[in-house]
Amino acid sequence: MAIIETLQKAVAAALQHYYGVEIAAEQVQINTTSAEFTGDYTVVIFPFVKLAKKAPDVVGAEIGVFLKEKIADVQDFNVIKGFLNLELSNAYWQDFLNQLLANPDFGRQPANGHKVMVEYSSPNTNKPLHLGHIRNCLLGWSCSKLLEATGNQVVRAQVINDRGVAICKSMLAWQKFGEGASPESSGIKGDHLVGEYYVLFEKKSKEEYAAWQKTDAAHAVFQAKAKPGQPEDAFFKDFKNSWFNEYSALGAEVREMLLRWEAGDPDTVALWQKMNSWVYAGFDETYAKLGVAFDKLYYESDTYLLGKDIVEDGLKNQVFYRKDDGSVWVDLSDVGMDHKVVLRADGTSVYITQDLGTARKRYDELGCDRVVYVVADEQNYHFAVLFEVLKRLGEPYADGLHHLSYGLVELPTGRMKTREGTVVDADDLIEEVIRVAREQAAEHGALDALSPAEKEDTLRKIALGALKFFIIKVNPKKRMIFNPEESVDLQGQTGPYIQYSGVRINGLMQRVEKENVDLTPAASYAQFEDAEKELLKALHAYPGTVNTAAAEYDPSHLANYSYNLAKSYHRFWHDVPVFNANDPAAKAFRLQLSKAVGQVLASGMDLLGIEIPQRM
C-alpha cells in the first residue's frame, strides 16, 4: 500500500506547487481504476477544482504531469472528466509480486505494543450452544485473528454464566427426575443432557401452572388482580412469572436451591460442580469442532459480587444517587438513556453491577487497551449504559470499549432438529452441514480416491469452511438466514468456492515442484494481460482490506475480498493459458502470480478461521 501513500503525498505537493493550496495527504481520495478505463489507480479531482479555480480536466492533466515527472513508477495517465487515471510501470508490478512472494507475512503488521481483549460466546450452563452462539464465536474468533494480524496482542476471553435461577432449574429437574443419569450412562453429550433437564423443568412447570389455574387460589387471584373485562386466559398468560415467584412449588424449590448454593451448602455445590463439568466438556467439544479457543475464562459465580465497591465509590463521587428504598441509580437522561438501577434495594447486584466489576478486574489483571464485547444486538442498550457509566466513573480504559453488535441468524425453515423447541443446537447444525457436504461429494465422486480418514477430514474442512464463510460474509449488524444447502455450493459466493481456488493452485504448485519448472524467465515478462493486472491490483489491496476489517471489527470485508480474489483467479485461469503458455516468460510469470494468489487466499482464509483442504 506504500504506493497509495506516495501518490497521495505527491498530489498534495502538486496542489501546493501549482495552486498554492495546502491539504493533508490523507484527504486525497485514490481508488482502483474501473475496468472500463485504462489505468491502475484513480485520483478523484473534483474536491480540488474550486481550490484551483480551473476546469477538472485541466487540473487533472496538470497533476498527472507532475506525478509522472516526480514518481518513476507512474508510467502514464489519462483524464476523464474529474478523474485522473494513473498507469503504473510493469517494473513496479514485477517488484511488488517478488516482494509478496518473499514475504510469508504479507498483509500483517509488526507488533504495535497494544493489548486487546475480545470477549465472545459467553454461554449459560443450562443448555447447549446454539445457532446464535455459532455466529458469535465465528465473529469473535475472526476479529481476534484480524486484530492480531494488525499488530495487537490479543486475549480471547469468555464469561460463562454458571449460576442463577436458570442453572438451578436444570439442577433441580435432574435431582427430582434424573435417576442418577450421566453423559456416560445415557450416551448423551453433557451439555445436551443438562439442556434436556432444563427443558423438562419448563415442561413440569407448565403442567403445575395449568393445574394451579383450576384451583380456588388461582380464581381468587384472578378476581383480585385482573383488569376489568380481561379474559382468564389473557390474564394467566401475563401472570406466569408472578405465579412462579409467588405460588409455584417448583419455583420455591429453585429459589431455595439458589440460596443454599449462595450459602455454600456442600451437597448443592457438589451437584452444581458435577453438572457444570458435564456442560464444560460438551462446550469444549463444540468449540473444537468450530476451531475456536480461549485464553481467559471468567465465571459469573466468581464475578457476580464484583462491582459493589465501584457503586460505593460512585455514590461518594455523585456519579450515582440513592433512592429512599435504598436502591442505587445513575441518571443518564442527559444523554437520552433515562435512569438505570445499579444496585437493588436489598443490596444485591444487577447485571450491570458485575459488568462494572468485571471490567475493572480485567484491566487490573491484564491492562488491555481495548475490550471488544461480541454480544447480540438485543443488548445494545445495556452496553451503551455500561460504557457511559464507566466513562463517568473515570475508568482509564473506558474509551477503549467496543460492543460488536450482531443481528439474529435463522434457518430457512426457522428451525432444524432441536432439543429446545425453537433453539437450533450448534452441534446439530454442524452435523447438518457435514451431511450436505458428504451428499454433494458423493454426487461428484471427487473424494472417492481418498482413504476414509482423509475423506472425513476433507469433508470436515469443506463443511466448516462453508458454515463459517456463509456467516462471516454478512455484515455483523445485519440479520441473516443460514442455508446449509446454499453454503456448500461450489458455484456461489461460498467458502467451498474459495477453497477450490486454493486447491487448484496447490495442485499447480505441486506440479511445478514435481517437474522442476524454471521460474526465472518471469522477470522478463513485459506485456501484462488484463486478467493478470486485475489479479495484481487485487493482491495489492490485501493489506488495506485486513486493516479495514480489523479497524471496523467487520470480517465480512475480508470474506468478500477473498471471494472476489478467487473469482478473479477463476477468470484469469480461463482467459489465459498458465502451465501450457507457449512463452516461457509468460508461463513463469503466471505461475508466480498463481502462487501469490494462493498465498494470499490461504492467509485471508486463515484470518477467517477457515482451512483449505488438499483435495476437493
C-alpha positions in Angstrom: 0.0 0.0 0.0 3.1 2.3 0.1 2.4 3.4 -3.5 -1.0 4.8 -2.4 0.6 6.9 0.3 3.3 8.0 -2.2 0.7 9.1 -4.7 -1.4 11.0 -2.0 1.7 12.9 -0.9 2.6 13.7 -4.5 -0.9 15.0 -5.3 -0.7 17.2 -2.2 2.7 18.5 -3.3 1.2 19.2 -6.8 -1.6 21.2 -5.4 0.9 23.3 -3.4 3.2 23.7 -6.4 0.5 24.8 -9.0 -2.1 26.4 -6.9 -0.6 27.3 -3.5 -3.1 25.1 -1.8 -2.2 23.1 1.3 -4.1 19.9 2.1 -3.3 16.8 4.2 -2.1 13.9 2.0 -4.8 11.6 3.6 -7.5 13.8 2.2 -6.6 12.8 -1.4 -9.0 10.1 -2.5 -7.4 7.3 -4.6 -9.4 4.3 -5.8 -8.7 1.4 -8.0 -9.4 2.3 -11.6 -12.7 1.0 -13.0 -12.3 -1.8 -15.5 -13.7 0.3 -18.4 -10.9 2.8 -18.2 -7.1 2.5 -18.7 -5.1 2.7 -15.5 -4.4 1.2 -12.2 -5.3 3.9 -9.7 -7.6 6.9 -10.0 -7.3 10.2 -8.2 -10.6 12.0 -7.6 -10.1 15.6 -8.8 -13.4 17.2 -8.0 -12.6 18.3 -4.4 -9.7 20.4 -5.8 -11.5 22.2 -8.7 -12.7 25.1 -6.6 -9.4 25.5 -4.9 -7.5 25.5 -8.2 -10.1 27.7 -10.0 -9.7 25.7 -13.1 -11.7 23.1 -15.1 -11.5 19.4 -13.8 -9.7 18.2 -16.9 -7.1 20.9 -16.7 -6.4 20.3 -13.0 -6.2 16.5 -13.7 -3.8 17.0 -16.6 -1.5 19.3 -14.6 -1.4 17.0 -11.6 -0.9 14.0 -14.0 2.2 15.7 -15.5 3.6 16.5 -12.0 3.2 12.9 -10.9 4.7 11.4 -14.0 7.8 13.7 -13.5 8.2 13.1 -9.8 7.3 9.4 -9.4 9.3 6.9 -11.5 6.6 4.2 -11.1 3.9 6.4 -12.8 4.2 5.3 -16.5 1.3 7.2 -18.0 -2.0 8.9 -17.2 -5.3 9.9 -18.7 -8.0 12.3 -17.5 -11.7 11.6 -17.9 -13.9 14.4 -16.5 -12.9 14.8 -12.8 -10.9 11.6 -12.6 -7.1 11.2 -13.1 -6.3 7.6 -14.1 -2.7 6.6 -13.4 -0.9 3.7 -15.0 2.0 2.2 -13.1 5.0 0.7 -14.7 5.4 -3.0 -15.3 8.6 -2.8 -13.3 6.6 -1.7 -10.2 4.3 -4.6 -10.5 7.1 -7.1 -11.0 8.8 -5.8 -7.9 5.6 -5.9 -6.0 5.0 -9.5 -6.9 8.5 -10.5 -5.9 8.2 -8.8 -2.6 4.9 -10.5 -1.9 6.3 -14.0 -2.7 9.3 -13.3 -0.5 7.2 -12.3 2.5 5.1 -15.0 4.2 3.7 -12.3 6.5 2.4 -10.2 3.6 -0.7 -8.3 4.8 0.3 -8.5 8.5 1.8 -5.7 10.6 4.5 -5.8 13.3 3.7 -5.7 17.0 2.4 -2.3 18.0 2.5 -2.7 21.8 -1.3 -2.6 22.3 -3.2 -5.3 24.0 -6.8 -6.1 23.1 -9.3 -8.4 24.7 -12.1 -10.0 22.6 -14.9 -11.5 24.6 -17.2 -13.9 22.8 -19.5 -16.9 23.2 -20.4 -16.3 26.9 -22.9 -19.2 27.2 -25.2 -20.3 30.0 -24.5 -23.7 31.6 -28.1 -24.8 31.5 -28.2 -25.7 27.8 -26.0 -26.4 24.7 -24.5 -23.8 22.4 -27.0 -22.8 19.7 -27.1 -21.2 16.3 -26.6 -17.7 17.8 -23.5 -18.8 19.6 -22.1 -20.0 16.3 -22.3 -16.5 14.8 -21.0 -15.1 18.0 -18.0 -17.4 18.1 -17.1 -17.0 14.5 -17.2 -13.2 14.6 -15.2 -13.2 17.9 -12.6 -15.6 16.6 -12.1 -13.9 13.2 -12.0 -10.4 14.8 -9.3 -11.7 17.2 -7.3 -13.0 14.3 -7.6 -9.7 12.4 -6.6 -7.7 15.5 -3.5 -10.0 15.8 -2.7 -9.5 12.1 -2.7 -5.7 12.6 -0.1 -5.9 15.3 -2.1 -6.2 18.5 -1.5 -8.7 21.4 -4.9 -10.4 21.7 -6.5 -12.0 24.7 -9.5 -14.2 23.8 -12.0 -14.4 26.7 -15.5 -15.6 27.6 -17.7 -15.0 30.6 -19.6 -18.2 31.5 -23.0 -17.7 33.1 -22.8 -20.6 35.5 -25.1 -19.5 38.4 -28.6 -18.3 39.0 -32.2 -19.4 38.7 -31.9 -20.9 35.2 -29.0 -23.1 36.2 -30.8 -24.2 39.3 -33.8 -25.2 37.2 -31.6 -27.8 35.4 -30.1 -29.0 38.7 -33.5 -29.4 40.4 -35.0 -31.3 37.5 -32.1 -33.7 37.4 -32.3 -34.1 41.1 -36.0 -34.9 41.0 -36.3 -36.8 37.8 -32.8 -37.8 36.6 -32.4 -41.1 38.5 -28.6 -40.6 38.5 -28.3 -40.2 34.7 -24.9 -39.1 33.4 -23.3 -38.5 30.0 -21.6 -41.9 30.3 -24.8 -43.8 31.4 -27.1 -42.1 28.9 -24.7 -41.8 26.0 -25.8 -38.1 25.6 -23.3 -35.3 25.3 -23.0 -33.5 28.6 -24.4 -30.1 27.6 -27.3 -31.7 25.8 -28.1 -33.8 28.8 -28.2 -30.9 31.1 -30.2 -29.0 28.5 -32.8 -31.8 28.4 -33.4 -31.3 32.2 -33.8 -27.6 31.7 -36.5 -28.4 29.1 -38.0 -31.0 31.4 -38.2 -28.4 34.2 -40.1 -26.0 31.9 -42.5 -28.8 30.9 -43.2 -29.7 34.6 -43.6 -26.0 35.4 -46.2 -25.6 32.7 -48.1 -28.7 34.0 -48.0 -27.2 37.5 -49.2 -23.9 36.3 -52.0 -25.4 34.2 -53.2 -27.4 37.3 -52.9 -24.3 39.6 -55.2 -22.2 37.3 -58.0 -24.6 38.1 -57.7 -24.0 41.9 -59.7 -21.7 44.1 -56.5 -19.8 44.9 -56.0 -19.0 41.2 -59.6 -17.9 40.9 -59.2 -15.6 43.9 -56.0 -14.1 42.3 -57.9 -13.6 39.1 -60.8 -11.8 40.8 -58.4 -9.6 42.7 -55.9 -8.6 40.1 -57.5 -8.9 36.6 -58.3 -5.8 34.7 -62.0 -5.1 34.1 -63.2 -7.3 31.2 -59.9 -9.2 30.9 -60.4 -12.9 29.9 -58.9 -15.5 32.2 -56.6 -16.9 29.5 -55.1 -13.5 28.8 -54.6 -12.8 32.5 -52.9 -16.1 33.3 -50.7 -15.7 30.2 -49.3 -12.5 31.7 -49.3 -13.7 35.3 -47.0 -16.7 34.7 -43.8 -15.0 36.1 -45.6 -13.6 39.1 -47.1 -17.1 39.8 -43.7 -18.7 39.5 -42.2 -16.3 42.0 -45.2 -16.3 44.5 -47.2 -19.5 44.2 -45.2 -22.2 42.4 -43.9 -25.1 44.4 -41.2 -25.7 41.8 -40.3 -22.0 41.9 -39.9 -22.1 45.6 -37.6 -25.1 45.4 -35.5 -23.4 42.8 -35.1 -20.3 45.0 -34.3 -22.4 48.0 -31.6 -24.2 45.9 -30.1 -20.9 44.8 -30.0 -19.7 48.4 -28.3 -23.0 49.5 -25.7 -22.5 46.7 -25.0 -18.9 47.7 -24.6 -20.1 51.3 -22.1 -22.7 50.2 -24.1 -25.8 51.1 -21.7 -28.7 50.3 -24.3 -31.0 48.6 -25.7 -28.2 46.4 -22.3 -27.0 45.4 -21.2 -30.6 44.6 -24.2 -31.1 42.4 -23.6 -27.7 40.7 -19.9 -28.6 40.1 -20.8 -32.1 38.7 -23.4 -30.8 36.2 -21.4 -27.8 35.1 -18.4 -30.2 34.4 -20.7 -32.1 32.1 -21.6 -28.9 30.3 -18.0 -27.7 30.0 -16.9 -30.9 28.4 -19.7 -30.5 25.9 -18.8 -26.9 25.2 -15.2 -27.8 24.7 -16.2 -30.4 22.1 -18.3 -27.9 20.2 -15.6 -25.3 20.3 -13.1 -27.8 18.9 -15.4 -28.5 16.0 -15.7 -24.8 15.3 -11.9 -24.3 15.7 -12.2 -21.6 18.3 -10.5 -21.4 21.7 -10.0 -19.0 24.7 -7.1 -17.7 26.7 -9.1 -16.5 29.7 -12.3 -17.7 31.3 -14.4 -15.7 33.7 -17.2 -17.3 35.6 -20.3 -15.5 36.9 -20.0 -17.4 40.1 -16.8 -15.6 40.7 -17.8 -12.2 39.4 -21.5 -11.7 40.5 -20.4 -10.0 43.7 -18.0 -7.7 42.0 -18.8 -4.0 41.4 -20.4 -3.2 44.7 -17.3 -1.2 45.8 -17.4 0.7 42.5 -21.0 1.6 43.3 -19.9 2.9 46.7 -17.2 5.0 45.0 -19.7 6.3 42.5 -22.0 7.4 45.3 -19.2 9.3 47.0 -18.3 11.0 43.8 -22.0 11.7 43.0 -22.0 9.7 39.8 -24.8 7.6 41.4 -27.7 8.5 43.7 -29.6 6.5 46.3 -33.4 6.4 46.4 -35.5 6.3 49.6 -35.9 2.5 49.3 -32.1 2.1 49.4 -31.6 1.2 45.8 -28.8 3.0 43.8 -29.3 4.5 40.4 -27.5 6.5 37.7 -29.2 9.4 35.9 -28.3 9.2 32.2 -31.2 11.3 30.9 -28.8 14.0 29.7 -27.6 11.5 27.0 -31.0 10.1 26.3 -30.7 6.9 28.3 -33.0 7.6 31.3 -32.3 6.3 34.8 -30.7 2.9 35.4 -30.5 0.9 38.6 -27.0 -0.3 39.6 -27.8 -1.9 43.0 -31.1 -3.2 44.3 -32.8 -2.0 47.5 -31.7 -5.2 49.3 -28.1 -4.6 48.3 -27.8 -7.3 45.7 -26.2 -6.8 42.3 -27.8 -6.5 38.9 -26.1 -7.4 35.7 -24.5 -4.0 35.2 -23.0 -4.1 38.7 -21.0 -7.2 38.0 -20.1 -5.9 34.5 -18.6 -2.8 36.1 -16.6 -5.0 38.5 -15.5 -7.4 35.8 -14.3 -4.6 33.6 -12.1 -3.2 36.3 -10.9 -6.7 37.3 -9.8 -7.3 33.7 -8.0 -4.0 33.5 -6.2 -4.6 36.8 -5.2 -8.1 35.7 -4.3 -7.6 32.1 -4.1 -3.9 31.3 -5.8 -4.2 27.9 -6.1 -1.0 25.9 -9.3 -2.2 24.3 -12.1 -4.7 25.1 -14.4 -5.9 22.3 -17.7 -7.4 23.6 -19.2 -9.7 21.0 -22.9 -9.7 22.0 -26.2 -9.8 20.1 -28.0 -6.6 19.3 -30.6 -7.2 21.9 -28.1 -5.9 24.4 -27.3 -2.6 22.6 -28.9 -0.5 25.3 -27.1 -2.4 28.1 -23.7 -1.8 26.6 -24.5 1.9 25.8 -25.3 2.3 29.5 -22.3 0.3 30.7 -19.8 2.3 28.6 -21.3 5.6 29.6 -21.2 4.7 33.3 -17.6 3.7 33.1 -16.7 7.0 31.4 -18.5 8.9 34.2 -16.6 6.9 36.8 -13.3 8.0 35.1 -12.1 4.4 34.4 -8.8 4.7 32.4 -9.9 2.1 29.9 -13.4 3.5 29.3 -12.6 5.0 25.9 -11.3 1.6 24.6 -14.6 -0.3 24.9 -16.5 -1.5 21.9 -19.7 -3.5 21.5 -19.5 -5.7 18.4 -23.3 -5.9 18.0 -24.7 -8.6 15.6 -28.1 -9.5 14.3 -30.2 -12.6 14.6 -29.3 -15.6 12.5 -32.1 -18.1 11.4 -32.6 -21.0 9.1 -34.8 -21.0 6.0 -37.3 -23.3 7.9 -36.9 -21.3 11.1 -35.6 -24.4 12.8 -33.9 -27.8 12.3 -33.6 -30.8 14.7 -33.7 -29.2 18.1 -33.9 -30.3 21.7 -35.4 -27.0 23.0 -38.4 -26.1 20.9 -37.2 -23.2 18.8 -33.5 -23.2 19.5 -31.2 -24.7 16.9 -28.3 -26.6 18.6 -24.8 -25.8 17.3 -23.9 -29.5 17.1 -27.0 -30.3 15.1 -26.2 -27.5 12.6 -22.5 -28.6 12.2 -23.6 -32.2 11.5 -26.2 -31.0 9.1 -23.6 -29.0 7.1 -21.3 -32.0 7.1 -24.2 -34.2 5.8 -24.8 -31.8 3.0 -21.1 -31.7 2.1 -21.0 -35.5 2.1 -24.0 -35.8 -0.2 -22.6 -33.3 -2.7 -19.2 -35.0 -2.6 -20.8 -38.3 -3.3 -22.6 -36.9 -6.4 -19.3 -35.6 -7.9 -17.1 -38.5 -6.7 -14.2 -36.1 -6.3 -13.1 -37.6 -3.0 -13.5 -41.3 -3.8 -9.8 -41.9 -4.2 -9.1 -40.7 -0.6 -8.8 -43.0 2.4 -11.7 -43.0 4.8 -9.8 -40.8 7.3 -8.7 -38.4 4.6 -12.2 -38.2 3.2 -13.7 -37.4 6.6 -11.1 -34.7 7.3 -11.7 -33.1 3.9 -15.4 -33.2 4.3 -15.0 -31.5 7.7 -12.8 -28.7 6.2 -15.3 -28.2 3.4 -18.4 -28.2 5.7 -16.8 -25.9 8.3 -15.5 -23.7 5.6 -19.0 -23.4 4.2 -20.6 -22.7 7.6 -18.0 -20.1 8.6 -17.8 -18.2 5.3 -21.6 -18.1 4.9 -22.0 -16.5 8.3 -18.9 -14.2 8.3 -19.5 -12.8 4.8 -22.6 -10.9 6.1 -22.0 -7.6 7.9 -22.4 -8.3 11.6 -25.1 -5.7 12.1 -27.4 -7.4 9.6 -29.8 -10.2 10.4 -29.3 -13.2 8.2 -30.7 -16.6 7.2 -28.2 -19.5 7.1 -29.0 -22.0 4.3 -26.9 -25.3 4.7 -27.5 -26.4 1.1 -26.6 -23.0 -0.4 -23.5 -22.6 1.8 -21.8 -25.7 0.3 -22.4 -24.7 -3.3 -19.2 -24.7 -5.3 -20.5 -22.1 -7.8 -21.9 -19.4 -5.4 -20.3 -16.9 -3.1 -19.3 -19.6 -0.7 -16.4 -20.9 1.3 -16.0 -24.0 -0.9 -15.8 -21.8 -4.0 -12.7 -20.1 -2.5 -11.3 -23.3 -1.1 -11.5 -24.8 -4.6 -9.3 -21.9 -5.9 -6.8 -22.8 -3.2 -6.9 -26.5 -4.0 -6.4 -25.7 -7.8 -3.4 -23.5 -7.0 -1.9 -26.0 -4.6 -2.1 -28.7 -7.3 -0.5 -26.4 -9.8 2.4 -25.7 -7.4 2.9 -29.4 -6.7 3.2 -29.9 -10.5 5.8 -27.0 -10.7 7.8 -28.7 -8.0 7.5 -32.2 -9.4 8.6 -31.1 -12.9 11.2 -28.6 -11.6 9.8 -25.8 -13.7 12.2 -22.8 -14.1 10.5 -19.6 -13.0 13.4 -17.2 -13.6 12.1 -16.1 -17.0 9.2 -14.4 -15.2 11.5 -11.3 -14.7 11.5 -10.6 -18.4 7.7 -10.7 -18.8 6.7 -7.3 -20.0 3.2 -7.3 -21.6 0.5 -7.9 -18.9 -2.9 -9.2 -19.8 -6.0 -7.5 -18.3 -6.7 -10.6 -16.2 -3.1 -10.5 -14.8 -3.3 -6.8 -14.0 -6.6 -7.4 -12.3 -5.1 -10.0 -10.0 -2.1 -7.8 -9.2 -4.3 -5.0 -8.2 -6.4 -7.3 -6.1 -3.3 -8.7 -4.3 -2.1 -5.1 -3.7 -5.4 -4.4 -1.9 -5.0 -7.2 0.6 -3.1 -5.4 3.5 -5.6 -2.5 3.3 -8.5 -4.9 3.4 -7.1 -6.6 6.5 -6.6 -3.1 8.2 -10.2 -2.0 7.3 -11.7 -5.3 8.6 -9.8 -5.0 11.9 -10.5 -1.3 12.4 -14.2 -1.8 11.8 -14.4 -5.2 13.7 -16.1 -6.5 10.5 -14.6 -9.6 8.9 -17.1 -9.5 6.1 -14.7 -7.1 4.4 -12.1 -9.8 4.2 -14.6 -12.6 3.4 -15.9 -10.7 0.4 -12.4 -9.7 -0.7 -11.4 -13.4 -0.6 -14.4 -14.3 -2.8 -13.6 -11.6 -5.3 -9.9 -12.6 -5.5 -10.9 -16.2 -6.1 -13.4 -15.1 -8.7 -10.7 -13.1 -10.5 -8.4 -16.1 -10.4 -11.0 -18.3 -12.0 -11.4 -15.7 -14.7 -7.7 -15.5 -15.2 -7.4 -19.3 -15.3 -10.0 -19.4 -18.2 -8.8 -16.3 -20.0 -5.1 -17.2 -20.4 -3.0 -20.4 -20.6 -0.9 -20.9 -17.4 1.1 -24.1 -17.4 0.6 -24.5 -21.1 1.6 -21.0 -22.1 3.9 -21.0 -25.2 6.1 -18.1 -24.0 8.4 -19.3 -21.1 8.3 -15.8 -19.6 4.5 -15.7 -19.6 4.4 -19.2 -18.1 6.8 -18.4 -15.3 5.1 -15.1 -14.5 1.6 -16.7 -14.4 2.8 -19.5 -12.2 4.4 -17.0 -9.8 1.2 -14.9 -9.9 -0.8 -18.1 -9.1 1.4 -18.8 -6.2 0.9 -15.3 -4.8 -2.9 -15.7 -5.1 -2.7 -19.0 -3.3 -0.5 -17.4 -0.6 -3.0 -14.5 0.0 -6.1 -16.8 -0.2 -4.6 -19.1 2.5 -3.7 -16.1 4.6 -7.1 -14.5 4.3 -9.0 -17.7 5.0 -6.8 -18.4 8.0 -7.8 -15.0 9.4 -11.4 -16.1 9.0 -10.7 -19.4 10.7 -11.1 -21.4 7.5 -8.8 -24.2 6.4 -8.1 -25.1 2.7 -8.1 -28.8 2.0 -5.7 -30.7 -0.2 -8.4 -32.2 -2.4 -12.0 -31.3 -3.3 
